[in-house]
Amino acid sequence: MEYPLIDISATGRNIARLRKEHGITVRALSRYLGMTNTNSIYRWFRGETLPSLDNLYAISVLLNVSINEIIVEAA
């Protein structure tokens, strides 16, 4: 069995897509997560970083999806 890896870029794009589909602004998402600005969120969208596990869980609750529906496994 191979060690599973996360496709950071595809996961970031997936977060952006899900956010848009649910009609949530980046500013509203940052407020929900208790962030003072949107820089970290845009880094996720660009595939530069991943959300912390706490933020990933909070996003999944907000969007009513599982964490597995947010994360994209690397091919």
PQR file with spaces between the fields and no chain letter, atoms N, CA, C, O and H, PARSE charges and radii, in Angstrom:
ATOM       1  N    MET     1       0.845   -1.176    0.000 -0.4000 1.5000
ATOM       2  CA   MET     1       0.000    0.000    0.000 -0.0000 2.0000
ATOM       3  C    MET     1       0.892    1.241    0.000  0.5500 1.7000
ATOM       4  O    MET     1       1.845    1.332    0.774 -0.5500 1.4000
ATOM       5  N    GLU     2       0.576    2.181   -0.863 -0.4000 1.5000
ATOM       6  CA   GLU     2       1.337    3.424   -0.941 -0.0000 2.0000
ATOM       7  C    GLU     2       0.876    4.412    0.123  0.5500 1.7000
ATOM       8  O    GLU     2      -0.288    4.429    0.525 -0.5500 1.4000
ATOM       9  H    GLU     2      -0.198    2.107   -1.492  0.4000 1.0000
ATOM      10  N    TYR     3       1.820    5.229    0.563 -0.4000 1.5000
ATOM      11  CA   TYR     3       1.515    6.286    1.523 -0.0000 2.0000
ATOM      12  C    TYR     3       0.653    7.344    0.832  0.5500 1.7000
ATOM      13  O    TYR     3       1.052    7.864   -0.209 -0.5500 1.4000
ATOM      14  H    TYR     3       2.765    5.214    0.236  0.4000 1.0000
ATOM      15  N    PRO     4      -0.518    7.674    1.383 -0.5600 1.5000
ATOM      16  CA   PRO     4      -1.403    8.648    0.721  0.2800 2.0000
ATOM      17  C    PRO     4      -0.878   10.081    0.882  0.5500 1.7000
ATOM      18  O    PRO     4      -0.417   10.471    1.954 -0.5500 1.4000
ATOM      19  N    LEU     5      -0.958   10.838   -0.184 -0.4000 1.5000
ATOM      20  CA   LEU     5      -0.541   12.237   -0.174 -0.0000 2.0000
ATOM      21  C    LEU     5      -1.712   13.117   -0.580  0.5500 1.7000
ATOM      22  O    LEU     5      -2.590   12.701   -1.335 -0.5500 1.4000
ATOM      23  H    LEU     5      -1.333   10.522   -1.056  0.4000 1.0000
ATOM      24  N    ILE     6      -1.708   14.335   -0.069 -0.4000 1.5000
ATOM      25  CA   ILE     6      -2.741   15.314   -0.406 -0.0000 2.0000
ATOM      26  C    ILE     6      -2.237   16.183   -1.546  0.5500 1.7000
ATOM      27  O    ILE     6      -1.110   16.677   -1.510 -0.5500 1.4000
ATOM      28  H    ILE     6      -0.995   14.673    0.544  0.4000 1.0000
ATOM      29  N    ASP     7      -3.075   16.367   -2.553 -0.4000 1.5000
ATOM      30  CA   ASP     7      -2.773   17.315   -3.628 -0.0000 2.0000
ATOM      31  C    ASP     7      -3.164   18.697   -3.110  0.5500 1.7000
ATOM      32  O    ASP     7      -4.344   19.049   -3.086 -0.5500 1.4000
ATOM      33  H    ASP     7      -3.990   15.965   -2.581  0.4000 1.0000
ATOM      34  N    ILE     8      -2.177   19.467   -2.700 -0.4000 1.5000
ATOM      35  CA   ILE     8      -2.427   20.752   -2.046 -0.0000 2.0000
ATOM      36  C    ILE     8      -3.117   21.728   -2.994  0.5500 1.7000
ATOM      37  O    ILE     8      -4.050   22.425   -2.596 -0.5500 1.4000
ATOM      38  H    ILE     8      -1.219   19.181   -2.719  0.4000 1.0000
ATOM      39  N    SER     9      -2.666   21.780   -4.242 -0.4000 1.5000
ATOM      40  CA   SER     9      -3.273   22.712   -5.206 -0.0000 2.0000
ATOM      41  C    SER     9      -4.726   22.353   -5.492  0.5500 1.7000
ATOM      42  O    SER     9      -5.601   23.218   -5.476 -0.5500 1.4000
ATOM      43  H    SER     9      -1.908   21.214   -4.566  0.4000 1.0000
ATOM      44  N    ALA    10      -4.975   21.081   -5.751 -0.4000 1.5000
ATOM      45  CA   ALA    10      -6.347   20.648   -6.052 -0.0000 2.0000
ATOM      46  C    ALA    10      -7.250   20.814   -4.833  0.5500 1.7000
ATOM      47  O    ALA    10      -8.426   21.147   -4.979 -0.5500 1.4000
ATOM      48  H    ALA    10      -4.263   20.378   -5.764  0.4000 1.0000
ATOM      49  N    THR    11      -6.724   20.590   -3.651 -0.4000 1.5000
ATOM      50  CA   THR    11      -7.514   20.784   -2.436 -0.0000 2.0000
ATOM      51  C    THR    11      -7.875   22.255   -2.268  0.5500 1.7000
ATOM      52  O    THR    11      -9.009   22.577   -1.913 -0.5500 1.4000
ATOM      53  H    THR    11      -5.769   20.319   -3.532  0.4000 1.0000
ATOM      54  N    GLY    12      -6.927   23.144   -2.519 -0.4000 1.5000
ATOM      55  CA   GLY    12      -7.201   24.580   -2.449 -0.0000 2.0000
ATOM      56  C    GLY    12      -8.273   25.006   -3.437  0.5500 1.7000
ATOM      57  O    GLY    12      -9.173   25.777   -3.104 -0.5500 1.4000
ATOM      58  H    GLY    12      -6.006   22.883   -2.808  0.4000 1.0000
ATOM      59  N    ARG    13      -8.165   24.491   -4.660 -0.4000 1.5000
ATOM      60  CA   ARG    13      -9.190   24.806   -5.665 -0.0000 2.0000
ATOM      61  C    ARG    13     -10.544   24.248   -5.249  0.5500 1.7000
ATOM      62  O    ARG    13     -11.580   24.864   -5.501 -0.5500 1.4000
ATOM      63  H    ARG    13      -7.434   23.865   -4.930  0.4000 1.0000
ATOM      64  N    ASN    14     -10.534   23.084   -4.613 -0.4000 1.5000
ATOM      65  CA   ASN    14     -11.780   22.476   -4.153 -0.0000 2.0000
ATOM      66  C    ASN    14     -12.433   23.303   -3.044  0.5500 1.7000
ATOM      67  O    ASN    14     -13.652   23.472   -3.027 -0.5500 1.4000
ATOM      68  H    ASN    14      -9.693   22.584   -4.408  0.4000 1.0000
ATOM      69  N    ILE    15     -11.622   23.814   -2.122 -0.4000 1.5000
ATOM      70  CA   ILE    15     -12.163   24.680   -1.070 -0.0000 2.0000
ATOM      71  C    ILE    15     -12.789   25.921   -1.694  0.5500 1.7000
ATOM      72  O    ILE    15     -13.883   26.332   -1.307 -0.5500 1.4000
ATOM      73  H    ILE    15     -10.632   23.676   -2.135  0.4000 1.0000
ATOM      74  N    ALA    16     -12.094   26.516   -2.659 -0.4000 1.5000
ATOM      75  CA   ALA    16     -12.621   27.710   -3.333 -0.0000 2.0000
ATOM      76  C    ALA    16     -13.938   27.394   -4.047  0.5500 1.7000
ATOM      77  O    ALA    16     -14.888   28.173   -3.974 -0.5500 1.4000
ATOM      78  H    ALA    16     -11.205   26.183   -2.973  0.4000 1.0000
ATOM      79  N    ARG    17     -13.991   26.253   -4.735 -0.4000 1.5000
ATOM      80  CA   ARG    17     -15.203   25.861   -5.464 -0.0000 2.0000
ATOM      81  C    ARG    17     -16.367   25.637   -4.508  0.5500 1.7000
ATOM      82  O    ARG    17     -17.470   26.132   -4.741 -0.5500 1.4000
ATOM      83  H    ARG    17     -13.218   25.621   -4.794  0.4000 1.0000
ATOM      84  N    LEU    18     -16.125   24.895   -3.437 -0.4000 1.5000
ATOM      85  CA   LEU    18     -17.192   24.620   -2.472 -0.0000 2.0000
ATOM      86  C    LEU    18     -17.692   25.906   -1.811  0.5500 1.7000
ATOM      87  O    LEU    18     -18.891   26.080   -1.596 -0.5500 1.4000
ATOM      88  H    LEU    18     -15.229   24.493   -3.248  0.4000 1.0000
ATOM      89  N    ARG    19     -16.766   26.792   -1.497 -0.4000 1.5000
ATOM      90  CA   ARG    19     -17.152   28.073   -0.887 -0.0000 2.0000
ATOM      91  C    ARG    19     -18.085   28.839   -1.823  0.5500 1.7000
ATOM      92  O    ARG    19     -19.117   29.357   -1.396 -0.5500 1.4000
ATOM      93  H    ARG    19     -15.791   26.651   -1.671  0.4000 1.0000
ATOM      94  N    LYS    20     -17.715   28.904   -3.101 -0.4000 1.5000
ATOM      95  CA   LYS    20     -18.540   29.622   -4.082 -0.0000 2.0000
ATOM      96  C    LYS    20     -19.901   28.960   -4.238  0.5500 1.7000
ATOM      97  O    LYS    20     -20.922   29.646   -4.281 -0.5500 1.4000
ATOM      98  H    LYS    20     -16.877   28.483   -3.448  0.4000 1.0000
ATOM      99  N    GLU    21     -19.925   27.628   -4.323 -0.4000 1.5000
ATOM     100  CA   GLU    21     -21.187   26.904   -4.485 -0.0000 2.0000
ATOM     101  C    GLU    21     -22.146   27.158   -3.323  0.5500 1.7000
ATOM     102  O    GLU    21     -23.364   27.127   -3.501 -0.5500 1.4000
ATOM     103  H    GLU    21     -19.095   27.071   -4.289  0.4000 1.0000
ATOM     104  N    HIS    22     -21.602   27.404   -2.152 -0.4000 1.5000
ATOM     105  CA   HIS    22     -22.431   27.669   -0.979 -0.0000 2.0000
ATOM     106  C    HIS    22     -22.692   29.158   -0.767  0.5500 1.7000
ATOM     107  O    HIS    22     -23.333   29.546    0.210 -0.5500 1.4000
ATOM     108  H    HIS    22     -20.612   27.429   -2.008  0.4000 1.0000
ATOM     109  N    GLY    23     -22.193   29.995   -1.687 -0.4000 1.5000
ATOM     110  CA   GLY    23     -22.468   31.427   -1.617 -0.0000 2.0000
ATOM     111  C    GLY    23     -21.814   32.131   -0.447  0.5500 1.7000
ATOM     112  O    GLY    23     -22.343   33.118    0.062 -0.5500 1.4000
ATOM     113  H    GLY    23     -21.672   29.680   -2.480  0.4000 1.0000
ATOM     114  N    ILE    24     -20.667   31.632   -0.018 -0.4000 1.5000
ATOM     115  CA   ILE    24     -19.966   32.219    1.122 -0.0000 2.0000
ATOM     116  C    ILE    24     -18.806   33.064    0.614  0.5500 1.7000
ATOM     117  O    ILE    24     -17.992   32.589   -0.179 -0.5500 1.4000
ATOM     118  H    ILE    24     -20.236   30.830   -0.432  0.4000 1.0000
ATOM     119  N    THR    25     -18.727   34.294    1.059 -0.4000 1.5000
ATOM     120  CA   THR    25     -17.625   35.162    0.642 -0.0000 2.0000
ATOM     121  C    THR    25     -16.356   34.783    1.398  0.5500 1.7000
ATOM     122  O    THR    25     -16.406   34.147    2.451 -0.5500 1.4000
ATOM     123  H    THR    25     -19.388   34.679    1.703  0.4000 1.0000
ATOM     124  N    VAL    26     -15.229   35.183    0.841 -0.4000 1.5000
ATOM     125  CA   VAL    26     -13.946   34.937    1.504 -0.0000 2.0000
ATOM     126  C    VAL    26     -13.916   35.673    2.836  0.5500 1.7000
ATOM     127  O    VAL    26     -13.414   35.144    3.827 -0.5500 1.4000
ATOM     128  H    VAL    26     -15.188   35.700   -0.014  0.4000 1.0000
ATOM     129  N    ARG    27     -14.441   36.868    2.864 -0.4000 1.5000
ATOM     130  CA   ARG    27     -14.479   37.652    4.103 -0.0000 2.0000
ATOM     131  C    ARG    27     -15.330   36.943    5.165  0.5500 1.7000
ATOM     132  O    ARG    27     -14.938   36.873    6.330 -0.5500 1.4000
ATOM     133  H    ARG    27     -14.849   37.298    2.058  0.4000 1.0000
ATOM     134  N    ALA    28     -16.489   36.421    4.763 -0.4000 1.5000
ATOM     135  CA   ALA    28     -17.350   35.703    5.708 -0.0000 2.0000
ATOM     136  C    ALA    28     -16.663   34.440    6.224  0.5500 1.7000
ATOM     137  O    ALA    28     -16.779   34.107    7.403 -0.5500 1.4000
ATOM     138  H    ALA    28     -16.808   36.477    3.817  0.4000 1.0000
ATOM     139  N    LEU    29     -15.953   33.742    5.350 -0.4000 1.5000
ATOM     140  CA   LEU    29     -15.217   32.559    5.761 -0.0000 2.0000
ATOM     141  C    LEU    29     -14.128   32.922    6.762  0.5500 1.7000
ATOM     142  O    LEU    29     -13.941   32.225    7.760 -0.5500 1.4000
ATOM     143  H    LEU    29     -15.859   34.013    4.392  0.4000 1.0000
ATOM     144  N    SER    30     -13.418   33.995    6.503 -0.4000 1.5000
ATOM     145  CA   SER    30     -12.347   34.403    7.426 -0.0000 2.0000
ATOM     146  C    SER    30     -12.924   34.791    8.792  0.5500 1.7000
ATOM     147  O    SER    30     -12.342   34.465    9.827 -0.5500 1.4000
ATOM     148  H    SER    30     -13.569   34.561    5.693  0.4000 1.0000
ATOM     149  N    ARG    31     -14.060   35.480    8.796 -0.4000 1.5000
ATOM     150  CA   ARG    31     -14.700   35.839   10.069 -0.0000 2.0000
ATOM     151  C    ARG    31     -15.150   34.583   10.816  0.5500 1.7000
ATOM     152  O    ARG    31     -14.954   34.471   12.026 -0.5500 1.4000
ATOM     153  H    ARG    31     -14.534   35.745    7.956  0.4000 1.0000
ATOM     154  N    TYR    32     -15.750   33.645   10.094 -0.4000 1.5000
ATOM     155  CA   TYR    32     -16.206   32.392   10.692 -0.0000 2.0000
ATOM     156  C    TYR    32     -15.040   31.651   11.359  0.5500 1.7000
ATOM     157  O    TYR    32     -15.200   31.056   12.424 -0.5500 1.4000
ATOM     158  H    TYR    32     -15.909   33.736    9.111  0.4000 1.0000
ATOM     159  N    LEU    33     -13.880   31.696   10.724 -0.4000 1.5000
ATOM     160  CA   LEU    33     -12.704   30.997   11.237 -0.0000 2.0000
ATOM     161  C    LEU    33     -11.932   31.817   12.267  0.5500 1.7000
ATOM     162  O    LEU    33     -10.924   31.359   12.806 -0.5500 1.4000
ATOM     163  H    LEU    33     -13.749   32.179    9.859  0.4000 1.0000
ATOM     164  N    GLY    34     -12.412   33.035   12.538 -0.4000 1.5000
ATOM     165  CA   GLY    34     -11.765   33.884   13.529 -0.0000 2.0000
ATOM     166  C    GLY    34     -10.464   34.504   13.056  0.5500 1.7000
ATOM     167  O    GLY    34      -9.592   34.824   13.864 -0.5500 1.4000
ATOM     168  H    GLY    34     -13.231   33.407   12.101  0.4000 1.0000
ATOM     169  N    MET    35     -10.332   34.673   11.758 -0.4000 1.5000
ATOM     170  CA   MET    35      -9.122   35.257   11.183 -0.0000 2.0000
ATOM     171  C    MET    35      -9.292   36.761   11.044  0.5500 1.7000
ATOM     172  O    MET    35     -10.398   37.250   10.813 -0.5500 1.4000
ATOM     173  H    MET    35     -11.041   34.413   11.102  0.4000 1.0000
ATOM     174  N    THR    36      -8.198   37.488   11.184 -0.4000 1.5000
ATOM     175  CA   THR    36      -8.264   38.945   11.069 -0.0000 2.0000
ATOM     176  C    THR    36      -8.153   39.423    9.635  0.5500 1.7000
ATOM     177  O    THR    36      -8.525   40.555    9.325 -0.5500 1.4000
ATOM     178  H    THR    36      -7.299   37.090   11.372  0.4000 1.0000
ATOM     179  N    ASN    37      -7.637   38.556    8.744 -0.4000 1.5000
ATOM     180  CA   ASN    37      -7.568   38.916    7.325 -0.0000 2.0000
ATOM     181  C    ASN    37      -7.750   37.660    6.474  0.5500 1.7000
ATOM     182  O    ASN    37      -7.904   36.558    7.000 -0.5500 1.4000
ATOM     183  H    ASN    37      -7.335   37.637    8.995  0.4000 1.0000
ATOM     184  N    THR    38      -7.732   37.838    5.175 -0.4000 1.5000
ATOM     185  CA   THR    38      -8.025   36.734    4.254 -0.0000 2.0000
ATOM     186  C    THR    38      -6.767   36.126    3.621  0.5500 1.7000
ATOM     187  O    THR    38      -6.877   35.241    2.772 -0.5500 1.4000
ATOM     188  H    THR    38      -7.607   38.734    4.747  0.4000 1.0000
ATOM     189  N    ASN    39      -5.598   36.580    4.012 -0.4000 1.5000
ATOM     190  CA   ASN    39      -4.362   36.126    3.370 -0.0000 2.0000
ATOM     191  C    ASN    39      -4.200   34.609    3.402  0.5500 1.7000
ATOM     192  O    ASN    39      -3.868   34.002    2.384 -0.5500 1.4000
ATOM     193  H    ASN    39      -5.509   37.299    4.701  0.4000 1.0000
ATOM     194  N    SER    40      -4.429   33.998    4.549 -0.4000 1.5000
ATOM     195  CA   SER    40      -4.265   32.547    4.673 -0.0000 2.0000
ATOM     196  C    SER    40      -5.224   31.805    3.750  0.5500 1.7000
ATOM     197  O    SER    40      -4.853   30.806    3.135 -0.5500 1.4000
ATOM     198  H    SER    40      -4.699   34.492    5.376  0.4000 1.0000
ATOM     199  N    ILE    41      -6.439   32.288    3.657 -0.4000 1.5000
ATOM     200  CA   ILE    41      -7.438   31.636    2.812 -0.0000 2.0000
ATOM     201  C    ILE    41      -7.008   31.685    1.358  0.5500 1.7000
ATOM     202  O    ILE    41      -7.122   30.684    0.651 -0.5500 1.4000
ATOM     203  H    ILE    41      -6.740   33.100    4.158  0.4000 1.0000
ATOM     204  N    TYR    42      -6.520   32.821    0.897 -0.4000 1.5000
ATOM     205  CA   TYR    42      -6.054   32.909   -0.485 -0.0000 2.0000
ATOM     206  C    TYR    42      -4.831   32.028   -0.726  0.5500 1.7000
ATOM     207  O    TYR    42      -4.647   31.534   -1.839 -0.5500 1.4000
ATOM     208  H    TYR    42      -6.428   33.635    1.472  0.4000 1.0000
ATOM     209  N    ARG    43      -3.988   31.817    0.293 -0.4000 1.5000
ATOM     210  CA   ARG    43      -2.861   30.890    0.160 -0.0000 2.0000
ATOM     211  C    ARG    43      -3.367   29.462   -0.013  0.5500 1.7000
ATOM     212  O    ARG    43      -2.775   28.676   -0.752 -0.5500 1.4000
ATOM     213  H    ARG    43      -4.138   32.218    1.197  0.4000 1.0000
ATOM     214  N    TRP    44      -4.465   29.126    0.672 -0.4000 1.5000
ATOM     215  CA   TRP    44      -5.064   27.799    0.464 -0.0000 2.0000
ATOM     216  C    TRP    44      -5.541   27.669   -0.978  0.5500 1.7000
ATOM     217  O    TRP    44      -5.253   26.676   -1.647 -0.5500 1.4000
ATOM     218  H    TRP    44      -4.945   29.764    1.274  0.4000 1.0000
ATOM     219  N    PHE    45      -6.271   28.677   -1.453 -0.4000 1.5000
ATOM     220  CA   PHE    45      -6.820   28.630   -2.806 -0.0000 2.0000
ATOM     221  C    PHE    45      -5.723   28.463   -3.845  0.5500 1.7000
ATOM     222  O    PHE    45      -5.915   27.766   -4.842 -0.5500 1.4000
ATOM     223  H    PHE    45      -6.505   29.483   -0.909  0.4000 1.0000
ATOM     224  N    ARG    46      -4.563   29.099   -3.623 -0.4000 1.5000
ATOM     225  CA   ARG    46      -3.439   29.016   -4.573 -0.0000 2.0000
ATOM     226  C    ARG    46      -2.624   27.739   -4.398  0.5500 1.7000
ATOM     227  O    ARG    46      -1.695   27.489   -5.167 -0.5500 1.4000
ATOM     228  H    ARG    46      -4.407   29.665   -2.814  0.4000 1.0000
ATOM     229  N    GLY    47      -2.955   26.939   -3.411 -0.4000 1.5000
ATOM     230  CA   GLY    47      -2.234   25.699   -3.195 -0.0000 2.0000
ATOM     231  C    GLY    47      -0.876   25.879   -2.550  0.5500 1.7000
ATOM     232  O    GLY    47       0.002   25.027   -2.684 -0.5500 1.4000
ATOM     233  H    GLY    47      -3.709   27.142   -2.786  0.4000 1.0000
ATOM     234  N    GLU    48      -0.705   26.991   -1.848 -0.4000 1.5000
ATOM     235  CA   GLU    48       0.564   27.253   -1.168 -0.0000 2.0000
ATOM     236  C    GLU    48       0.628   26.569    0.188  0.5500 1.7000
ATOM     237  O    GLU    48       1.695   26.133    0.618 -0.5500 1.4000
ATOM     238  H    GLU    48      -1.418   27.683   -1.739  0.4000 1.0000
ATOM     239  N    THR    49      -0.510   26.475    0.860 -0.4000 1.5000
ATOM     240  CA   THR    49      -0.599   25.836    2.173 -0.0000 2.0000
ATOM     241  C    THR    49      -1.950   25.143    2.282  0.5500 1.7000
ATOM     242  O    THR    49      -2.836   25.329    1.448 -0.5500 1.4000
ATOM     243  H    THR    49      -1.377   26.829    0.511  0.4000 1.0000
ATOM     244  N    LEU    50      -2.084   24.344    3.325 -0.4000 1.5000
ATOM     245  CA   LEU    50      -3.362   23.721    3.656 -0.0000 2.0000
ATOM     246  C    LEU    50      -3.896   24.330    4.941  0.5500 1.7000
ATOM     247  O    LEU    50      -3.118   24.818    5.761 -0.5500 1.4000
ATOM     248  H    LEU    50      -1.364   24.193    4.003  0.4000 1.0000
ATOM     249  N    PRO    51      -5.209   24.312    5.133 -0.5600 1.5000
ATOM     250  CA   PRO    51      -5.764   24.767    6.407  0.2800 2.0000
ATOM     251  C    PRO    51      -5.297   23.840    7.532  0.5500 1.7000
ATOM     252  O    PRO    51      -4.987   22.672    7.296 -0.5500 1.4000
ATOM     253  N    SER    52      -5.251   24.366    8.740 -0.4000 1.5000
ATOM     254  CA   SER    52      -4.979   23.514    9.900 -0.0000 2.0000
ATOM     255  C    SER    52      -6.115   22.504   10.014  0.5500 1.7000
ATOM     256  O    SER    52      -7.172   22.680    9.408 -0.5500 1.4000
ATOM     257  H    SER    52      -5.503   25.314    8.931  0.4000 1.0000
ATOM     258  N    LEU    53      -5.898   21.464   10.778 -0.4000 1.5000
ATOM     259  CA   LEU    53      -6.943   20.461   10.965 -0.0000 2.0000
ATOM     260  C    LEU    53      -8.185   21.083   11.598  0.5500 1.7000
ATOM     261  O    LEU    53      -9.306   20.745   11.218 -0.5500 1.4000
ATOM     262  H    LEU    53      -5.039   21.321   11.270  0.4000 1.0000
ATOM     263  N    ASP    54      -7.997   21.985   12.557 -0.4000 1.5000
ATOM     264  CA   ASP    54      -9.139   22.679   13.169 -0.0000 2.0000
ATOM     265  C    ASP    54      -9.923   23.469   12.131  0.5500 1.7000
ATOM     266  O    ASP    54     -11.152   23.405   12.100 -0.5500 1.4000
ATOM     267  H    ASP    54      -7.086   22.259   12.866  0.4000 1.0000
ATOM     268  N    ASN    55      -9.219   24.215   11.281 -0.4000 1.5000
ATOM     269  CA   ASN    55      -9.897   25.004   10.249 -0.0000 2.0000
ATOM     270  C    ASN    55     -10.546   24.106    9.198  0.5500 1.7000
ATOM     271  O    ASN    55     -11.637   24.406    8.712 -0.5500 1.4000
ATOM     272  H    ASN    55      -8.220   24.266   11.307  0.4000 1.0000
ATOM     273  N    LEU    56      -9.886   23.018    8.849 -0.4000 1.5000
ATOM     274  CA   LEU    56     -10.458   22.080    7.889 -0.0000 2.0000
ATOM     275  C    LEU    56     -11.761   21.497    8.430  0.5500 1.7000
ATOM     276  O    LEU    56     -12.747   21.382    7.701 -0.5500 1.4000
ATOM     277  H    LEU    56      -9.000   22.774    9.244  0.4000 1.0000
ATOM     278  N    TYR    57     -11.759   21.134    9.699 -0.4000 1.5000
ATOM     279  CA   TYR    57     -12.978   20.611   10.325 -0.0000 2.0000
ATOM     280  C    TYR    57     -14.076   21.676   10.348  0.5500 1.7000
ATOM     281  O    TYR    57     -15.229   21.390   10.025 -0.5500 1.4000
ATOM     282  H    TYR    57     -10.959   21.228   10.291  0.4000 1.0000
ATOM     283  N    ALA    58     -13.716   22.903   10.730 -0.4000 1.5000
ATOM     284  CA   ALA    58     -14.703   23.986   10.784 -0.0000 2.0000
ATOM     285  C    ALA    58     -15.293   24.263    9.400  0.5500 1.7000
ATOM     286  O    ALA    58     -16.494   24.503    9.274 -0.5500 1.4000
ATOM     287  H    ALA    58     -12.779   23.135   10.993  0.4000 1.0000
ATOM     288  N    ILE    59     -14.460   24.230    8.372 -0.4000 1.5000
ATOM     289  CA   ILE    59     -14.943   24.442    7.000 -0.0000 2.0000
ATOM     290  C    ILE    59     -15.908   23.325    6.624  0.5500 1.7000
ATOM     291  O    ILE    59     -16.946   23.581    6.013 -0.5500 1.4000
ATOM     292  H    ILE    59     -13.485   24.034    8.475  0.4000 1.0000
ATOM     293  N    SER    60     -15.574   22.091    6.983 -0.4000 1.5000
ATOM     294  CA   SER    60     -16.458   20.974    6.639 -0.0000 2.0000
ATOM     295  C    SER    60     -17.826   21.118    7.322  0.5500 1.7000
ATOM     296  O    SER    60     -18.854   20.787    6.731 -0.5500 1.4000
ATOM     297  H    SER    60     -14.731   21.883    7.479  0.4000 1.0000
ATOM     298  N    VAL    61     -17.833   21.609    8.554 -0.4000 1.5000
ATOM     299  CA   VAL    61     -19.098   21.831    9.266 -0.0000 2.0000
ATOM     300  C    VAL    61     -19.880   22.957    8.590  0.5500 1.7000
ATOM     301  O    VAL    61     -21.082   22.831    8.355 -0.5500 1.4000
ATOM     302  H    VAL    61     -16.998   21.878    9.034  0.4000 1.0000
ATOM     303  N    LEU    62     -19.199   24.050    8.280 -0.4000 1.5000
ATOM     304  CA   LEU    62     -19.854   25.198    7.638 -0.0000 2.0000
ATOM     305  C    LEU    62     -20.478   24.801    6.306  0.5500 1.7000
ATOM     306  O    LEU    62     -21.598   25.206    5.997 -0.5500 1.4000
ATOM     307  H    LEU    62     -18.223   24.153    8.471  0.4000 1.0000
ATOM     308  N    LEU    63     -19.755   24.008    5.518 -0.4000 1.5000
ATOM     309  CA   LEU    63     -20.219   23.639    4.181 -0.0000 2.0000
ATOM     310  C    LEU    63     -21.070   22.373    4.182  0.5500 1.7000
ATOM     311  O    LEU    63     -21.595   21.959    3.148 -0.5500 1.4000
ATOM     312  H    LEU    63     -18.845   23.679    5.770  0.4000 1.0000
ATOM     313  N    ASN    64     -21.199   21.757    5.380 -0.4000 1.5000
ATOM     314  CA   ASN    64     -21.989   20.527    5.512 -0.0000 2.0000
ATOM     315  C    ASN    64     -21.482   19.423    4.584  0.5500 1.7000
ATOM     316  O    ASN    64     -22.263   18.751    3.911 -0.5500 1.4000
ATOM     317  H    ASN    64     -20.772   22.093    6.220  0.4000 1.0000
ATOM     318  N    VAL    65     -20.154   19.250    4.561 -0.4000 1.5000
ATOM     319  CA   VAL    65     -19.515   18.176    3.805 -0.0000 2.0000
ATOM     320  C    VAL    65     -18.498   17.504    4.727  0.5500 1.7000
ATOM     321  O    VAL    65     -18.116   18.066    5.753 -0.5500 1.4000
ATOM     322  H    VAL    65     -19.519   19.796    5.107  0.4000 1.0000
ATOM     323  N    SER    66     -18.068   16.314    4.359 -0.4000 1.5000
ATOM     324  CA   SER    66     -17.039   15.646    5.155 -0.0000 2.0000
ATOM     325  C    SER    66     -15.667   16.228    4.789  0.5500 1.7000
ATOM     326  O    SER    66     -15.490   16.813    3.720 -0.5500 1.4000
ATOM     327  H    SER    66     -18.379   15.858    3.526  0.4000 1.0000
ATOM     328  N    ILE    67     -14.727   16.058    5.677 -0.4000 1.5000
ATOM     329  CA   ILE    67     -13.360   16.492    5.382 -0.0000 2.0000
ATOM     330  C    ILE    67     -12.852   15.767    4.135  0.5500 1.7000
ATOM     331  O    ILE    67     -12.118   16.349    3.336 -0.5500 1.4000
ATOM     332  H    ILE    67     -14.871   15.583    6.545  0.4000 1.0000
ATOM     333  N    ASN    68     -13.234   14.511    3.966 -0.4000 1.5000
ATOM     334  CA   ASN    68     -12.806   13.754    2.789 -0.0000 2.0000
ATOM     335  C    ASN    68     -13.336   14.345    1.490  0.5500 1.7000
ATOM     336  O    ASN    68     -12.728   14.154    0.437 -0.5500 1.4000
ATOM     337  H    ASN    68     -13.830   14.037    4.614  0.4000 1.0000
ATOM     338  N    GLU    69     -14.448   15.055    1.542 -0.4000 1.5000
ATOM     339  CA   GLU    69     -14.976   15.709    0.344 -0.0000 2.0000
ATOM     340  C    GLU    69     -14.214   16.988    0.025  0.5500 1.7000
ATOM     341  O    GLU    69     -14.338   17.523   -1.077 -0.5500 1.4000
ATOM     342  H    GLU    69     -14.943   15.210    2.397  0.4000 1.0000
ATOM     343  N    ILE    70     -13.436   17.478    0.964 -0.4000 1.5000
ATOM     344  CA   ILE    70     -12.645   18.686    0.757 -0.0000 2.0000
ATOM     345  C    ILE    70     -11.244   18.333    0.257  0.5500 1.7000
ATOM     346  O    ILE    70     -10.724   18.957   -0.667 -0.5500 1.4000
ATOM     347  H    ILE    70     -13.335   17.043    1.859  0.4000 1.0000
ATOM     348  N    ILE    71     -10.654   17.331    0.877 -0.4000 1.5000
ATOM     349  CA   ILE    71      -9.284   16.940    0.535 -0.0000 2.0000
ATOM     350  C    ILE    71      -9.263   16.178   -0.779  0.5500 1.7000
ATOM     351  O    ILE    71     -10.110   15.320   -1.029 -0.5500 1.4000
ATOM     352  H    ILE    71     -11.077   16.824    1.628  0.4000 1.0000
ATOM     353  N    VAL    72      -8.280   16.504   -1.618 -0.4000 1.5000
ATOM     354  CA   VAL    72      -8.076   15.810   -2.872 -0.0000 2.0000
ATOM     355  C    VAL    72      -6.776   15.018   -2.764  0.5500 1.7000
ATOM     356  O    VAL    72      -5.717   15.587   -2.500 -0.5500 1.4000
ATOM     357  H    VAL    72      -7.592   17.200   -1.415  0.4000 1.0000
ATOM     358  N    GLU    73      -6.859   13.734   -2.965 -0.4000 1.5000
ATOM     359  CA   GLU    73      -5.682   12.867   -2.880 -0.0000 2.0000
ATOM     360  C    GLU    73      -4.831   13.032   -4.134  0.5500 1.7000
ATOM     361  O    GLU    73      -5.351   13.121   -5.246 -0.5500 1.4000
ATOM     362  H    GLU    73      -7.720   13.272   -3.179  0.4000 1.0000
ATOM     363  N    ALA    74      -3.515   13.069   -3.937 -0.4000 1.5000
ATOM     364  CA   ALA    74      -2.584   13.171   -5.064 -0.0000 2.0000
ATOM     365  C    ALA    74      -2.646   11.887   -5.880  0.5500 1.7000
ATOM     366  O    ALA    74      -2.793   10.791   -5.338 -0.5500 1.4000
ATOM     367  H    ALA    74      -3.092   12.996   -3.034  0.4000 1.0000
ATOM     368  N    ALA    75      -2.534   12.046   -7.169 -0.4000 1.5000
ATOM     369  CA   ALA    75      -2.591   10.878   -8.074 -0.0000 2.0000
ATOM     370  C    ALA    75      -1.287   10.130   -8.091  0.5500 1.7000
ATOM     371  O    ALA    75      -1.159    9.127   -8.794 -0.5500 1.4000
ATOM     372  H    ALA    75      -2.415   12.936   -7.608  0.4000 1.0000
